[in-house]
């Protein structure tokens, strides 16, 4: 959220009076989710196969191929992507 904190287009397009800090957003989201539905982040990952690509950061994934192991964060029932963290295998 810090990258859009001073972006007036982001704020106006979502009809927000202000854009909260990352920490504030995280606290709001944590309070919205019942404890029993919190899932370990390792389950919410999708390994990407980049075997034989020679790309930087490619390493062995738990699926036994070389690639990246990003974490995807979606919001809403429509599946809008909120954030992505690209990690090595």
NORSUL-V497771 format. One record per residue. N is the residue number from 1. RES is the residue in one letter. OMEGA is omega in whole degrees, 0 to 359 (NA if undefined). NEAR is the number of other C-alpha atoms within 12 Angstrom. D_FIRST is the distance of its C-alpha to the first C-alpha in Angstrom with 2 decimals. Layout:
n=<N;N>
res=<RES;RES>
omega=<OMEGA;OMEGA>
near=<NEAR;NEAR>
d_first=<D_FIRST;D_FIRST>
This chain:
n=<1;2;3;4;5;6;7;8;9;10;11;12;13;14;15;16;17;18;19;20;21;22;23;24;25;26;27;28;29;30;31;32;33;34;35;36;37;38;39;40;41;42;43;44;45;46;47;48;49;50;51;52;53;54;55;56;57;58;59;60;61;62;63;64;65;66;67;68;69;70;71;72;73;74;75;76;77;78;79;80;81;82;83;84;85;86;87;88;89>
res=<X;X;X;X;X;X;X;X;X;X;X;X;X;X;X;X;X;X;X;X;X;X;X;X;X;X;X;X;X;X;X;X;X;X;X;X;X;X;X;X;X;X;X;X;X;X;X;X;X;X;X;X;X;X;X;X;X;X;X;X;X;X;X;X;X;X;X;X;X;X;X;X;X;X;X;X;X;X;X;X;X;X;X;X;X;X;X;X;X>
omega=<182;181;180;185;180;181;183;179;178;182;182;182;176;178;180;175;174;177;183;177;178;183;179;179;180;179;178;182;179;180;181;185;175;185;184;180;178;183;177;184;179;179;183;181;179;181;179;182;175;179;177;182;181;178;178;177;179;176;185;178;178;178;176;169;179;180;177;182;184;172;179;177;180;180;177;180;180;177;177;181;180;182;175;176;180;182;174;181;NA>
near=<19;15;14;19;19;15;17;16;14;19;18;15;13;13;11;14;12;20;24;21;16;16;13;15;18;14;13;13;16;16;13;13;13;10;11;9;10;15;13;11;14;17;15;17;25;24;29;26;24;23;21;13;15;13;15;16;19;24;25;21;24;19;18;16;20;24;28;30;31;25;24;23;19;16;13;10;7;8;11;12;14;16;17;17;19;20;22;25;28>
d_first=<0.00;3.80;5.41;5.41;5.98;9.58;10.03;12.80;13.32;10.07;10.91;14.54;14.44;13.03;15.34;13.08;14.70;11.54;7.74;7.66;6.54;5.54;9.31;10.07;8.31;10.14;13.22;13.37;13.19;15.75;18.02;18.06;19.40;23.04;23.86;26.23;23.73;21.36;21.99;21.98;19.33;22.32;23.39;20.14;20.61;22.48;24.58;25.14;28.68;29.01;32.57;34.64;31.76;31.83;28.08;26.42;24.90;26.94;28.62;30.39;28.53;29.83;31.22;33.60;32.49;30.70;27.15;23.45;21.97;18.37;16.35;14.99;12.70;13.86;13.50;16.53;20.11;19.72;17.68;14.66;12.74;9.19;9.04;12.08;13.40;16.71;19.22;22.91;25.46>
